[in-house]
Amino acid sequence: MTGPALRHSMFHAVIFPGEQMFGIDSGTGQTATDNDLMLRRLLRFVPAPDARIEEMPIVVFDFETTGLDAQQDRIIEIGAEKLIGFEVVETFSTLISTNVELTPHIQKLTGITPDMLIGQPSIEKILPDFFKFADGCIMVAHNADFDLMMLKAAATRLGYDMDLPCFCTLKMARTFLPNLENRKLDTIARHYDLTFESRHRSSGDVRVTSEVLKNLVTVDGDGLECWKDLQPFQVV
């Protein structure tokens, strides 16, 4: 989508300090040189406050990971759907190779085994493709604090600085479905009579999350019309 309703600027190259402070080395007190600087890429998207939800491109995404530590663990699967008017217009799905061990717990939870990751592309190859897929879109995940944390950590390691709008269906459900016993994705799916093709696999979870989002906005989310209405559910 182009025009004044949505304004964005992605993949801008900017200069940031490396491990030293800008101007003065924090350890020696010496002035930093050009060699102390590193080229980073700024990913930024700023939706207009009055951009209508049903007209905005939205990317619903989900990661499977080797664990819960953003610094030590790694993303091993990305699933995403691009929606316009809550209809799927494009999908993104891939396994990702990693050198981090998959514990028995993660293998049992996700069904992903080490041999499934052999020959898969690296995060260095996949992440730029994923950012291009999400260019100019609002991002959405269930329990988005975790997924965004993992995404930002991976992005930082690859030289990206992210400022992308992302909101959370878990936060929305806490507001609009207060009578549920909890707001786990399984519980909300049952509430809306949704079924998983594959639970704890990214594409299966994304498909359900997309339908949860549609129901939260069009059925239970009274007054949700524009991007500004979603900002209480944003994660940063």
Buried (B, 14 or more C-beta within 10 A) or exposed (E): EEEEBBBBEBEEEEEEBEEBEEEEBEEEEEEBEEEBBEEBBBBBBEBBEEBEBBEBBBBBBBBBBBBEEBEEBBBBBBBBBBBBEBEEEEEBEBBBBBEBEBEEEBEEEBEBEEEBBEEBEEBEEBBBEBBEBBBBBBBBBBBBBBBBBBBBBBBBEEEBBBEBBBBBBBBBBBEBBEEBEEBBBEEBBEBBEBEBEEBBBBBBBBBBBBBBBBBBBEEBBEEBBBBEBBEEBBBE
